[in-house]
Amino acid sequence: MDIGEERAPELRSLQQKVEYMLEKTFPGQRVSGRIFAELVKERGGSLSHSYFSNILAGKVTQPSEEILKALGLGFGVDWRFFKEESEVVGDVVAGLQFLAKRRTGEIAGVAGRGVDDDGLPAELLEFALSLLADTKARQRTEDAQDGDPGPAQRY
């Protein structure tokens, strides 16, 4: 490790993660539960000041996904930062399994469920479009190898 390099702290508990984010997001400031709850509200979320205080006191260890999203809003980071490591690992494994099945053809399409008025999130839309582009490129390669002239030249 270099002299000027800061080592990443081990952040295992929700309390440790929130304390770390308070220190990094509001350096040298004392941020009360009320101030943080108001900040979350301004950014479109909901979190009570007492619940936030209970997180800081270590009394809350497994909050709902909505609370994690509120914390993410308040700190301006991806809410998954606050998930337990095992849950994040599970998400990554599920994503890798999806990609593997997509590449082998076990999954042929993607459908959006629970999409709100804003539509798909930009990251999901970008991912879906990249899958479509990959599929089209792979199909063109397979068609060229099979001697198929492609859809534009079939008629």
C-alpha positions as CSV (number, residue, x, y, z in Angstrom):
1,M,0.0,0.0,0.0
2,D,1.3,3.4,-0.9
3,I,1.8,6.0,1.8
4,G,-0.9,8.4,0.4
5,E,-3.3,5.6,-0.4
6,E,-6.3,5.3,1.9
7,R,-7.4,1.8,2.8
8,A,-11.1,1.0,2.4
9,P,-12.7,0.4,5.7
10,E,-14.5,-2.9,6.4
11,L,-18.2,-1.9,6.5
12,R,-20.2,-4.9,7.5
13,S,-23.2,-3.5,9.5
14,L,-25.8,-1.0,8.4
15,Q,-24.7,1.2,11.2
16,Q,-21.1,1.2,10.0
17,K,-22.1,2.0,6.5
18,V,-24.3,4.9,7.5
19,E,-21.7,6.3,9.9
20,Y,-19.1,6.1,7.1
21,M,-21.4,7.8,4.6
22,L,-22.2,10.6,7.1
23,E,-18.5,11.2,7.6
24,K,-17.7,11.2,3.8
25,T,-20.9,13.1,2.7
26,F,-21.0,15.7,5.4
27,P,-17.3,16.0,6.6
28,G,-17.0,18.0,9.8
29,Q,-20.7,18.5,10.2
30,R,-23.2,17.2,12.7
31,V,-26.2,15.9,10.8
32,S,-29.2,15.2,13.0
33,G,-31.8,12.6,12.2
34,R,-34.3,15.5,11.5
35,I,-31.9,17.2,9.0
36,F,-31.2,13.9,7.2
37,A,-35.0,13.0,7.1
38,E,-35.7,16.4,5.6
39,L,-33.0,15.9,3.0
40,V,-34.5,12.5,2.0
41,K,-37.9,14.1,1.8
42,E,-36.6,16.9,-0.5
43,R,-35.2,14.2,-2.8
44,G,-38.4,12.3,-3.0
45,G,-38.1,9.7,-0.4
46,S,-39.4,9.0,3.1
47,L,-37.5,8.3,6.3
48,S,-38.4,9.3,9.8
49,H,-35.8,11.0,11.9
50,S,-36.4,8.4,14.8
51,Y,-35.8,5.5,12.4
52,F,-32.6,7.1,11.2
53,S,-31.5,7.6,14.8
54,N,-32.2,3.9,15.5
55,I,-30.0,2.9,12.5
56,L,-27.2,5.0,13.9
57,A,-27.7,3.5,17.4
58,G,-27.4,0.0,15.8
59,K,-31.0,-0.9,16.8
60,V,-32.1,-1.4,13.2
61,T,-30.0,-4.0,11.4
62,Q,-32.3,-5.3,8.6
63,P,-34.5,-2.5,7.2
64,S,-36.8,-2.8,4.2
65,E,-35.7,-2.1,0.7
66,E,-37.6,1.2,0.8
67,I,-35.6,2.3,3.8
68,L,-32.4,1.4,2.0
69,K,-33.6,3.4,-1.0
70,A,-34.3,6.4,1.2
71,L,-30.8,6.2,2.6
72,G,-29.4,6.1,-0.9
73,L,-31.4,9.2,-1.8
74,G,-30.2,11.0,1.3
75,F,-26.6,10.2,0.7
76,G,-26.8,10.5,-3.1
77,V,-25.5,6.9,-3.7
78,D,-26.8,3.7,-5.0
79,W,-29.1,2.2,-2.4
80,R,-27.5,-1.2,-2.8
81,F,-24.5,0.0,-1.0
82,F,-26.5,-0.5,2.2
83,K,-27.6,-4.0,1.5
84,E,-26.0,-6.9,3.3
85,E,-23.1,-8.3,1.4
86,S,-24.8,-11.7,1.0
87,E,-27.7,-10.0,-0.8
88,V,-25.4,-8.2,-3.1
89,V,-23.6,-11.4,-3.9
90,G,-26.9,-13.0,-4.6
91,D,-27.8,-10.2,-7.0
92,V,-24.5,-10.5,-8.8
93,V,-24.9,-14.3,-9.1
94,A,-28.5,-13.9,-10.5
95,G,-27.2,-11.3,-13.0
96,L,-24.4,-13.6,-14.2
97,Q,-26.8,-16.6,-14.5
98,F,-29.2,-14.4,-16.5
99,L,-26.4,-13.4,-18.9
100,A,-25.2,-17.0,-19.3
101,K,-28.8,-18.2,-20.1
102,R,-29.2,-15.3,-22.5
103,R,-26.0,-16.2,-24.3
104,T,-26.9,-19.8,-24.6
105,G,-30.4,-19.0,-25.9
106,E,-32.3,-20.3,-22.9
107,I,-33.7,-16.8,-22.5
108,A,-35.0,-15.3,-25.7
109,G,-36.4,-12.0,-24.6
110,V,-36.8,-9.5,-21.8
111,A,-40.1,-8.1,-20.5
112,G,-40.5,-5.1,-18.2
113,R,-42.8,-5.7,-15.3
114,G,-43.8,-3.0,-12.8
115,V,-42.6,-0.2,-15.0
116,D,-43.9,3.1,-13.8
117,D,-44.9,6.3,-15.8
118,D,-41.2,7.2,-16.3
119,G,-40.6,3.9,-18.2
120,L,-37.6,1.8,-17.8
121,P,-34.6,3.1,-15.8
122,A,-31.9,4.3,-18.2
123,E,-29.5,1.6,-17.1
124,L,-32.0,-1.2,-17.8
125,L,-32.9,0.3,-21.1
126,E,-29.3,0.5,-22.1
127,F,-28.8,-3.1,-21.0
128,A,-31.8,-4.3,-23.0
129,L,-30.6,-2.5,-26.1
130,S,-27.1,-3.9,-25.8
131,L,-28.7,-7.4,-25.6
132,L,-30.7,-6.7,-28.7
133,A,-27.6,-5.4,-30.6
134,D,-25.6,-8.5,-29.5
135,T,-28.4,-10.8,-30.7
136,K,-28.7,-9.1,-34.1
137,A,-24.9,-9.2,-34.6
138,R,-24.8,-12.9,-33.6
139,Q,-27.7,-13.6,-36.0
140,R,-25.9,-11.8,-38.8
141,T,-22.8,-13.9,-38.2
142,E,-24.7,-17.1,-38.1
143,D,-26.6,-16.2,-41.3
144,A,-23.4,-15.4,-43.1
145,Q,-21.9,-18.7,-42.0
146,D,-25.0,-20.6,-43.2
147,G,-25.0,-18.7,-46.5
148,D,-28.3,-17.0,-45.7
149,P,-28.4,-13.6,-47.5
150,G,-30.2,-11.9,-44.6
151,P,-33.7,-10.4,-44.3
152,A,-33.0,-7.5,-46.8
153,Q,-32.0,-9.8,-49.6
154,R,-34.4,-12.8,-49.1
155,Y,-37.1,-11.5,-51.5
